Amino acid sequence: MTKIAVLVKQVPDTNSKIVISGNSVDLSSVKMVMSPYDEFAVENALRHKESVGGTVTAITVGGPSAEKVLKDAKAIGVDEIVRIDCDSYLDSNALQSILSSMISESGFEVVYCGKSAADTGAGSTGPGIAEHLGWASVSNITESNSEGNFTVVAPLNDGNAVIEVPLPAVITCDKGNTKVRKPNVKGIMQAKRAQVDVRSCEIPTSSVSIVNQSLPPAKPEGKMYEGGQSASEVARLLRDEANII
């Protein structure tokens, strides 16, 4: 019975308007959702379980508000949901230290996560955890197969590679052709009643800190042209300013 972990993260909805208040991002009115690539990690983890048996545990690091993404994962079909209680800023190394300790202590054999988080885009969590644990790691997979030897499909410059991965391993997931399942009414009701396993942790000292945050410069207003006589000017702007042609 394989013990499978899937890491999920709460991030701002990509359609939300981001506001800077002082030197930090104001998230008070922002809708929070599961990071999109984590949805593909959940799907691959569930398929792994369905193929070989076992359990899937969804794990997140955060405060009580982060439990929503765990309930979302539960509604889709994971067996257990765990929140590592930490609501302070963590740099990548500190986060990976917390997660790798929990993974090691809990006896997981394979870990799935999204290839990157929608808020930071760092893409370091999966490979970093694998480095901490000394496990095998494959990034940006688009497909996995747990029947027989565990294999994954990952993109190369000139096509796709089928890679046999020894367990234990950490796998980061991209979209590919994977269709993510949706929760049904039964799953949603079970998720509402589900108890979150809240675990404390020793918070490592972050080696870096955020000094300041600011929005990028506003884009200049668009230009409008009418009539065929403007075609040459539009073509020039697309070539010289927009670098499109």
Backbone bond lengths (Angstrom), bond angles and torsions (degrees), N, CA, C in turn:
res aa  C-N    CA-C-N  psi(-1)  N-CA   C-N-CA  omega(-1)  CA-C   N-CA-C  phi
1 M - - - 1.461 - - 1.520 108.94 -
2 T 1.315 116.34 109.26 1.461 121.75 -174.47 1.523 111.35 -77.37
3 K 1.328 116.86 132.29 1.463 121.66 174.99 1.528 107.92 -92.96
4 I 1.321 115.13 114.48 1.457 122.15 -174.16 1.520 109.00 -113.79
5 A 1.320 116.66 133.26 1.465 121.61 174.58 1.523 109.29 -113.70
6 V 1.313 115.53 144.15 1.464 120.20 173.66 1.525 107.15 -131.11
7 L 1.319 115.62 127.77 1.464 121.57 -177.22 1.519 109.35 -93.85
8 V 1.325 116.06 129.34 1.455 120.77 179.74 1.527 108.66 -126.82
9 K 1.324 116.12 150.81 1.456 121.18 -177.34 1.516 110.66 -133.92
10 Q 1.327 115.65 140.01 1.458 121.54 174.45 1.519 109.11 -86.34
11 V 1.328 116.17 126.78 1.475 121.62 -178.26 1.521 109.04 -135.37
12 P 1.328 117.77 161.47 1.463 119.89 174.71 1.524 110.95 -65.28
13 D 1.322 116.17 140.49 1.466 121.20 173.60 1.525 108.20 -56.09
14 T 1.318 116.37 132.68 1.464 120.09 -176.67 1.526 112.69 -64.30
15 N 1.337 117.89 -14.13 1.465 121.03 176.75 1.525 112.46 -91.36
16 S 1.332 116.92 -2.23 1.461 120.49 -177.82 1.525 110.94 -75.62
17 K 1.319 115.13 150.90 1.453 120.88 175.07 1.518 108.69 -87.05
18 I 1.323 116.82 124.12 1.457 121.85 -177.24 1.529 109.21 -91.96
19 V 1.327 115.36 132.24 1.455 121.57 -179.26 1.526 108.74 -123.16
20 I 1.336 116.06 134.86 1.455 121.68 176.10 1.527 108.70 -95.85
21 S 1.320 116.38 126.41 1.457 121.82 176.72 1.521 108.15 -120.04
22 G 1.323 117.00 112.65 1.457 119.96 -174.68 1.517 109.11 69.27
23 N 1.323 116.41 -122.58 1.458 121.25 179.42 1.524 112.73 -110.03
24 S 1.335 117.52 19.89 1.465 119.91 -178.22 1.521 110.36 -141.88
25 V 1.328 115.22 165.65 1.461 121.54 179.24 1.529 109.41 -81.17
26 D 1.315 116.35 130.89 1.463 122.05 177.65 1.522 108.98 -89.18
27 L 1.333 116.34 109.78 1.460 121.37 -177.11 1.526 112.13 -103.59
28 S 1.318 117.61 10.34 1.462 120.89 -172.97 1.527 112.73 -61.97
29 S 1.321 118.39 -31.98 1.465 120.73 -177.86 1.528 112.69 -113.47
30 V 1.321 116.25 16.00 1.462 120.71 -176.96 1.527 110.33 -95.50
31 K 1.327 116.14 133.29 1.455 120.62 175.35 1.521 109.16 -71.27
32 M 1.342 116.17 132.16 1.459 121.16 -178.64 1.531 109.71 -107.09
33 V 1.322 116.19 138.35 1.462 121.79 -177.15 1.529 109.56 -138.77
34 M 1.337 115.95 171.68 1.457 120.38 173.06 1.529 108.95 -72.26
35 S 1.320 116.66 134.91 1.456 120.75 177.78 1.530 109.44 -54.93
36 P 1.330 118.52 128.29 1.474 120.99 -171.19 1.524 115.45 -53.04
37 Y 1.331 119.17 -42.92 1.460 119.50 -179.26 1.534 112.22 -66.67
38 D 1.342 116.38 -23.61 1.464 119.35 176.90 1.526 111.27 -66.60
39 E 1.330 117.06 -26.96 1.463 119.90 177.23 1.527 110.44 -62.12
40 F 1.332 116.83 -37.42 1.466 119.89 178.35 1.530 110.44 -72.51
41 A 1.327 116.74 -30.17 1.465 119.97 175.26 1.524 110.15 -65.66
42 V 1.336 117.06 -43.45 1.462 120.84 177.88 1.522 110.41 -60.66
43 E 1.318 116.71 -44.36 1.467 120.48 -179.46 1.528 111.01 -61.67
44 N 1.330 118.04 -45.63 1.462 120.39 179.41 1.524 111.65 -65.07
45 A 1.326 116.90 -36.82 1.461 120.13 178.10 1.528 111.02 -64.65
46 L 1.328 116.71 -42.48 1.470 120.16 179.45 1.525 111.11 -66.31
47 R 1.328 117.31 -38.96 1.468 119.99 177.85 1.528 110.49 -65.24
48 H 1.320 116.54 -36.53 1.469 120.89 177.76 1.531 109.47 -61.27
49 K 1.320 116.12 -47.06 1.466 120.63 178.74 1.523 111.34 -61.22
50 E 1.327 116.91 -44.78 1.465 120.59 -178.06 1.515 111.82 -64.87
51 S 1.334 116.70 -25.33 1.461 120.78 -178.55 1.523 112.36 -81.46
52 V 1.327 116.96 -42.03 1.470 119.24 -172.04 1.520 113.62 -121.28
53 G 1.330 118.11 -3.61 1.451 120.89 -175.85 1.517 111.17 86.24
54 G 1.318 116.31 170.61 1.448 120.65 178.97 1.511 112.22 121.33
55 T 1.312 115.88 -159.19 1.456 121.94 -179.43 1.520 109.80 -133.24
56 V 1.329 114.97 152.01 1.462 121.56 176.01 1.524 108.77 -118.58
57 T 1.315 116.17 125.15 1.461 121.88 178.08 1.519 109.22 -115.33
58 A 1.328 116.36 123.45 1.461 121.39 175.81 1.521 108.65 -89.59
59 I 1.330 116.28 133.84 1.467 121.97 -175.33 1.523 109.25 -128.44
60 T 1.314 115.98 137.28 1.461 120.55 171.78 1.513 109.17 -138.21
61 V 1.328 115.95 159.47 1.458 122.50 174.75 1.517 107.33 -114.55
62 G 1.336 117.08 126.50 1.454 119.04 -179.83 1.505 112.09 164.07
63 G 1.332 114.93 -175.14 1.453 121.80 176.95 1.514 111.47 -84.91
64 P 1.344 117.67 -175.59 1.469 121.43 -177.74 1.519 114.47 -54.64
65 S 1.332 118.13 -33.21 1.461 119.70 -178.50 1.524 112.67 -64.32
66 A 1.344 116.76 -22.08 1.465 120.55 -178.94 1.518 112.41 -73.95
67 E 1.334 117.73 -7.65 1.465 120.19 -177.72 1.525 111.97 -68.17
68 K 1.335 117.04 -19.02 1.468 119.22 179.32 1.522 111.26 -59.13
69 V 1.338 118.20 -42.93 1.462 119.08 -178.56 1.522 110.78 -68.23
70 L 1.331 117.02 -29.26 1.461 119.45 175.60 1.520 110.79 -68.09
71 K 1.330 116.61 -41.35 1.470 119.99 177.32 1.527 110.38 -64.60
72 D 1.338 116.92 -35.71 1.465 120.14 176.22 1.527 110.44 -62.39
73 A 1.329 116.48 -41.90 1.464 120.24 178.26 1.520 111.02 -66.54
74 K 1.330 116.52 -38.34 1.463 120.80 178.17 1.523 110.99 -63.34
75 A 1.324 116.49 -39.77 1.462 120.11 179.91 1.515 111.77 -63.79
76 I 1.338 116.52 -28.87 1.462 120.49 179.55 1.521 111.17 -78.67
77 G 1.357 117.87 -27.59 1.457 117.88 176.42 1.504 118.08 141.42
78 V 1.353 119.81 3.08 1.467 118.79 178.46 1.519 108.99 -68.45
79 D 1.335 116.14 157.48 1.462 120.75 -175.13 1.522 113.27 -85.72
80 E 1.330 116.75 -43.41 1.457 120.99 -176.21 1.522 109.30 -130.84
81 I 1.340 116.66 152.63 1.460 121.60 179.31 1.522 109.02 -130.65
82 V 1.333 115.46 130.33 1.465 121.73 -173.95 1.528 109.32 -129.07
83 R 1.325 115.54 130.87 1.468 120.51 172.81 1.520 109.21 -114.87
84 I 1.317 116.11 120.40 1.459 121.09 173.71 1.519 106.33 -84.62
85 D 1.320 116.44 116.15 1.456 122.15 -169.24 1.526 111.67 -75.19
86 C 1.310 115.59 105.67 1.463 121.59 177.42 1.520 107.91 -161.81
87 D 1.323 116.33 113.28 1.456 120.34 -176.41 1.527 111.96 -110.40
88 S 1.335 116.88 13.89 1.460 120.53 -179.30 1.524 109.85 -100.77
89 Y 1.337 115.87 166.55 1.459 120.68 179.74 1.532 110.22 -67.29
90 L 1.323 116.23 135.36 1.457 122.49 176.70 1.518 109.09 -127.84
91 D 1.321 117.70 131.73 1.458 118.08 171.16 1.521 108.13 -77.25
92 S 1.320 116.77 174.99 1.466 121.01 -173.01 1.520 112.07 -59.73
93 N 1.323 117.04 -43.22 1.455 120.26 -176.96 1.527 111.41 -66.57
94 A 1.344 116.97 -40.94 1.456 120.13 178.97 1.532 110.87 -64.26
95 L 1.323 117.09 -43.70 1.464 121.01 178.31 1.520 110.94 -61.22
96 Q 1.321 116.89 -45.40 1.464 120.67 -179.80 1.526 111.50 -64.47
97 S 1.318 117.75 -33.94 1.462 121.54 177.81 1.523 111.05 -64.34
98 I 1.337 116.10 -45.52 1.469 120.87 179.20 1.525 110.82 -61.82
99 L 1.323 116.23 -48.56 1.461 120.33 -176.97 1.526 111.84 -67.05
100 S 1.327 117.93 -42.89 1.469 120.21 -178.39 1.522 111.17 -64.87
101 S 1.329 118.13 -35.73 1.467 121.09 177.68 1.524 110.27 -63.91
102 M 1.333 116.83 -45.55 1.458 120.66 -179.23 1.528 111.10 -65.39
103 I 1.327 116.17 -41.31 1.463 121.04 -179.61 1.526 110.52 -63.24
104 S 1.323 116.20 -44.11 1.457 120.78 -179.53 1.523 111.43 -65.35
105 E 1.324 116.95 -44.87 1.467 121.20 -177.54 1.523 111.82 -67.16
106 S 1.331 117.45 -28.74 1.467 121.33 -175.34 1.521 113.32 -89.88
107 G 1.329 117.72 -7.00 1.458 120.65 175.19 1.511 115.74 76.34
108 F 1.314 117.93 27.83 1.461 119.49 177.12 1.530 110.49 -70.46
109 E 1.342 114.86 150.41 1.458 120.77 -178.50 1.515 113.68 -108.17
110 V 1.323 116.05 -21.96 1.464 120.28 177.71 1.519 108.43 -148.71
111 V 1.321 115.27 140.01 1.462 121.56 -178.84 1.526 108.67 -124.19
112 Y 1.333 115.61 129.87 1.460 121.58 174.59 1.529 108.66 -111.06
113 C 1.325 116.13 144.13 1.465 120.92 172.14 1.520 108.37 -153.42
114 G 1.328 116.49 166.33 1.454 120.54 176.14 1.512 110.49 -69.26
115 K 1.335 117.01 155.92 1.467 119.78 -177.47 1.523 111.66 -67.14
116 S 1.328 117.42 -26.91 1.460 121.57 175.69 1.514 108.00 -163.10
117 A 1.337 115.69 158.15 1.459 120.84 178.32 1.521 109.73 -88.72
118 A 1.332 115.82 146.54 1.458 120.16 -176.03 1.521 112.72 -68.89
119 D 1.341 117.71 -20.31 1.462 118.34 -177.74 1.529 112.78 -88.94
120 T 1.334 117.68 -41.33 1.468 119.70 -178.16 1.518 113.29 -101.80
121 G 1.333 117.66 -32.71 1.460 121.32 -179.27 1.514 113.57 65.63
122 A 1.336 117.87 19.74 1.465 120.43 -174.17 1.527 112.75 -71.07
123 G 1.322 117.69 -37.62 1.460 120.57 179.76 1.518 113.94 67.85
124 S 1.338 117.51 23.26 1.465 120.20 -174.56 1.521 114.28 -104.39
125 T 1.333 117.95 -12.77 1.464 120.00 -171.54 1.525 112.03 -63.30
126 G 1.333 117.79 -52.85 1.464 119.78 -178.17 1.512 113.32 -60.21
127 P 1.339 118.48 -57.60 1.468 119.48 179.20 1.530 112.81 -59.44
128 G 1.345 116.93 -35.82 1.461 119.70 -179.96 1.515 112.32 -65.68
129 I 1.336 117.27 -42.26 1.462 121.00 177.68 1.524 109.97 -63.94
130 A 1.332 116.92 -42.54 1.470 120.23 178.31 1.524 110.74 -59.56
131 E 1.332 117.35 -39.12 1.464 121.42 178.75 1.525 110.26 -65.64
132 H 1.329 117.29 -43.33 1.465 120.72 177.82 1.529 111.57 -60.40
133 L 1.330 116.30 -40.20 1.464 121.06 -175.41 1.523 112.96 -86.62
134 G 1.330 117.54 -18.72 1.457 120.33 -173.54 1.514 112.54 74.49
135 W 1.336 116.81 29.79 1.462 122.06 -177.85 1.527 110.99 -98.87
136 A 1.335 114.21 164.60 1.458 120.11 171.29 1.526 109.22 -66.88
137 S 1.332 116.99 155.26 1.460 120.83 -178.21 1.519 109.86 -150.55
138 V 1.332 116.12 136.03 1.462 122.32 172.31 1.526 107.43 -132.63
139 S 1.326 117.30 133.65 1.451 121.28 -175.62 1.527 112.32 -109.83
140 N 1.324 114.77 153.76 1.471 123.74 172.53 1.522 113.08 61.57
141 I 1.323 117.47 37.53 1.461 118.90 -179.92 1.520 109.99 -72.29
142 T 1.303 116.54 150.68 1.459 121.51 178.15 1.530 112.09 -113.80
143 E 1.333 116.49 -6.45 1.473 120.57 -178.19 1.519 108.09 -162.40
144 S 1.330 116.46 148.11 1.460 120.62 175.51 1.518 109.52 -136.74
145 N 1.315 115.99 152.80 1.467 122.08 -179.62 1.520 108.07 -138.74
146 S 1.323 116.75 116.84 1.459 121.60 -175.96 1.516 113.13 -101.95
147 E 1.323 118.09 3.51 1.462 120.87 178.49 1.523 108.82 -81.03
148 G 1.331 116.26 123.15 1.465 119.98 -174.60 1.507 109.68 74.01
149 N 1.311 117.22 -135.79 1.459 120.32 176.67 1.529 109.71 -70.64
150 F 1.320 116.17 139.78 1.460 121.28 -177.17 1.521 109.78 -73.47
151 T 1.341 116.32 121.08 1.471 121.23 -179.55 1.524 109.70 -129.59
152 V 1.323 115.10 154.44 1.458 121.30 176.34 1.524 108.58 -134.62
153 V 1.325 115.48 160.62 1.455 121.88 175.40 1.523 107.92 -111.13
154 A 1.321 116.18 125.41 1.468 121.24 -179.98 1.522 109.13 -131.10
155 P 1.337 117.76 144.84 1.469 120.49 -176.62 1.519 112.94 -74.93
156 L 1.338 114.91 144.25 1.458 122.51 170.11 1.526 108.17 -119.16
157 N 1.313 117.13 175.49 1.464 120.25 -178.86 1.522 112.13 -61.42
158 D 1.333 117.29 -33.16 1.460 120.14 -175.58 1.522 112.82 -118.32
159 G 1.344 116.62 27.37 1.458 119.11 178.41 1.509 111.42 148.21
160 N 1.325 116.25 -153.40 1.464 121.92 -179.96 1.516 110.29 -118.29
161 A 1.325 115.56 148.66 1.457 121.53 177.14 1.518 109.57 -113.25
162 V 1.314 116.55 135.79 1.464 121.86 171.14 1.520 106.85 -95.34
163 I 1.328 116.54 118.58 1.462 121.78 -171.93 1.515 109.70 -117.83
164 E 1.326 116.58 126.20 1.462 120.47 173.17 1.522 108.20 -84.44
165 V 1.333 116.00 127.00 1.460 121.41 -172.52 1.526 109.80 -115.97
166 P 1.341 117.76 122.45 1.467 119.43 175.13 1.522 110.22 -76.36
167 L 1.313 117.15 139.50 1.455 121.32 176.32 1.526 109.94 -92.23
168 P 1.327 117.71 148.06 1.463 128.56 7.20 1.525 111.74 -76.90
169 A 1.326 115.54 154.45 1.464 119.89 -176.13 1.524 110.44 -154.24
170 V 1.321 114.49 158.00 1.465 122.47 173.51 1.525 107.58 -115.54
171 I 1.331 116.15 127.55 1.458 122.28 -174.77 1.521 109.44 -121.98
172 T 1.332 117.39 126.36 1.465 119.55 174.22 1.526 109.12 -104.32
173 C 1.332 115.61 141.93 1.460 121.48 -167.19 1.529 113.28 -114.65
174 D 1.322 114.50 136.50 1.459 123.18 172.82 1.530 107.38 -107.74
175 K 1.327 116.35 179.10 1.461 120.91 -175.29 1.519 112.44 -71.68
176 G 1.321 117.72 -62.47 1.456 120.71 -176.29 1.512 111.38 58.36
177 N 1.335 115.87 -141.47 1.460 121.51 178.37 1.522 112.11 -100.45
178 T 1.343 116.84 11.06 1.454 120.73 -177.30 1.525 110.49 -69.33
179 K 1.322 116.12 126.85 1.456 121.56 176.28 1.520 108.68 -97.86
180 V 1.310 116.12 119.58 1.468 121.20 -177.61 1.520 109.70 -79.33
181 R 1.331 116.32 130.45 1.464 120.19 178.41 1.531 110.74 -70.83
182 K 1.315 116.13 154.88 1.461 122.18 179.49 1.526 109.58 -108.37
183 P 1.331 117.62 150.75 1.465 119.45 179.46 1.525 111.27 -69.82
184 N 1.328 116.24 145.86 1.457 120.49 173.18 1.532 108.74 -101.88
185 V 1.322 116.38 177.81 1.466 120.43 -176.13 1.528 110.86 -60.99
186 K 1.334 117.24 -41.82 1.461 120.71 179.94 1.519 110.60 -61.39
187 G 1.327 116.49 -44.43 1.456 120.33 -179.72 1.514 112.09 -63.81
188 I 1.330 116.86 -40.12 1.461 120.92 179.67 1.526 110.89 -64.07
189 M 1.331 117.18 -41.61 1.465 120.85 179.73 1.531 110.67 -67.23
190 Q 1.323 117.10 -40.96 1.458 120.31 177.47 1.522 111.09 -63.45
191 A 1.322 116.60 -38.09 1.460 120.73 -179.78 1.522 111.36 -65.29
192 K 1.325 117.24 -37.67 1.463 120.42 179.54 1.524 111.08 -62.26
193 R 1.330 116.54 -35.42 1.468 120.28 -178.14 1.525 113.08 -88.14
194 A 1.315 116.87 -11.16 1.462 120.66 -173.60 1.528 111.68 -66.53
195 Q 1.334 115.68 141.33 1.454 122.16 176.75 1.525 109.79 -93.07
196 V 1.318 115.36 131.38 1.454 120.25 177.15 1.524 109.11 -85.92
197 D 1.314 115.97 128.51 1.468 121.40 176.29 1.528 107.49 -81.48
198 V 1.333 116.51 104.86 1.462 121.55 -177.25 1.528 108.74 -94.69
199 R 1.317 116.37 124.82 1.464 121.24 -177.89 1.522 110.25 -121.56
200 S 1.311 114.92 140.02 1.461 120.25 176.69 1.518 109.20 -83.14
201 C 1.310 116.57 164.70 1.448 120.47 179.14 1.522 109.43 -150.53
202 E 1.302 115.32 158.00 1.455 120.64 171.94 1.520 107.13 -87.22
203 I 1.318 116.46 118.54 1.456 121.11 -173.94 1.524 109.97 -84.53
204 P 1.331 117.77 114.79 1.466 119.96 178.70 1.526 110.94 -67.63
205 T 1.304 115.87 154.68 1.458 120.36 175.65 1.521 109.38 -74.12
206 S 1.331 115.62 125.63 1.457 119.47 178.85 1.524 109.85 -71.02
207 S 1.311 116.25 140.22 1.461 120.90 -179.24 1.522 112.18 -86.88
208 V 1.334 117.31 -13.70 1.460 121.68 176.88 1.521 108.22 -131.80
209 S 1.311 116.86 159.76 1.457 121.74 178.37 1.516 109.43 -142.04
210 I 1.333 115.49 154.05 1.460 121.13 178.26 1.530 108.34 -81.56
211 V 1.312 116.80 119.70 1.459 121.95 -179.51 1.520 110.70 -87.59
212 N 1.339 116.76 -40.06 1.456 119.85 -175.89 1.522 109.04 -158.19
213 Q 1.321 116.54 150.15 1.457 122.05 174.94 1.514 108.69 -131.24
214 S 1.320 116.88 140.47 1.462 120.62 179.34 1.521 109.30 -150.92
215 L 1.304 115.94 153.00 1.459 121.07 177.01 1.519 110.01 -74.91
216 P 1.328 118.51 151.62 1.469 120.30 175.48 1.522 110.20 -66.52
217 P 1.328 117.58 160.47 1.471 119.84 179.41 1.522 111.30 -57.74
218 A 1.307 115.27 143.64 1.466 120.08 178.91 1.526 110.20 -64.75
219 K 1.319 115.62 142.46 1.452 119.55 177.62 1.530 109.77 -71.43
220 P 1.344 117.85 145.60 1.469 119.64 177.76 1.526 110.67 -66.39
221 E 1.301 115.86 155.61 1.454 120.13 179.46 1.529 110.50 -62.02
222 G 1.335 115.19 149.62 1.450 120.04 -179.87 1.528 112.43 -73.10
223 K 1.317 115.15 163.46 1.463 120.90 178.74 1.521 108.92 -114.60
224 M 1.328 116.16 142.86 1.458 121.17 -178.70 1.528 110.19 -120.17
225 Y 1.334 114.90 137.85 1.468 120.70 179.15 1.527 108.68 -133.80
226 E 1.303 116.84 145.87 1.460 121.72 178.07 1.526 109.44 -130.92
227 G 1.327 114.78 147.41 1.458 120.10 175.19 1.510 113.21 88.64
228 G 1.321 114.46 152.04 1.454 120.82 -178.78 1.509 113.70 -64.45
229 Q 1.343 117.51 -24.28 1.456 119.96 -178.75 1.527 112.29 -66.91
230 S 1.325 116.47 -14.42 1.471 120.12 -179.51 1.528 112.38 -92.05
231 A 1.345 117.72 -2.01 1.462 120.85 -173.05 1.523 112.27 -59.15
232 S 1.319 117.49 -43.33 1.461 119.61 -177.37 1.521 111.39 -66.48
233 E 1.334 117.66 -37.48 1.459 121.23 178.62 1.528 110.66 -68.33
234 V 1.342 117.07 -41.55 1.469 120.99 177.81 1.523 110.40 -62.00
235 A 1.336 115.60 -42.92 1.466 119.28 179.09 1.525 110.97 -62.28
236 R 1.340 116.65 -40.05 1.466 120.06 179.01 1.526 111.86 -63.58
237 L 1.336 116.08 -42.74 1.464 119.82 -179.79 1.533 111.38 -67.03
238 L 1.323 115.98 -38.93 1.471 119.04 178.61 1.528 110.96 -64.60
239 R 1.350 115.10 -33.61 1.470 119.78 179.80 1.523 111.85 -79.54
240 D 1.331 117.30 -49.81 1.457 121.30 -169.40 1.524 114.07 -87.43
241 E 1.347 117.50 -33.12 1.457 119.81 -176.75 1.529 112.63 -103.51
242 A 1.315 116.61 -45.44 1.471 119.24 -176.95 1.533 112.72 -86.95
243 N 1.363 116.31 -17.03 1.475 121.29 -179.45 1.527 112.14 55.66
244 I 1.318 115.61 37.19 1.454 120.72 179.79 1.514 111.90 -92.69
245 I 1.326 116.77 -34.59 1.473 119.47 -179.46 1.524 109.23 -121.53
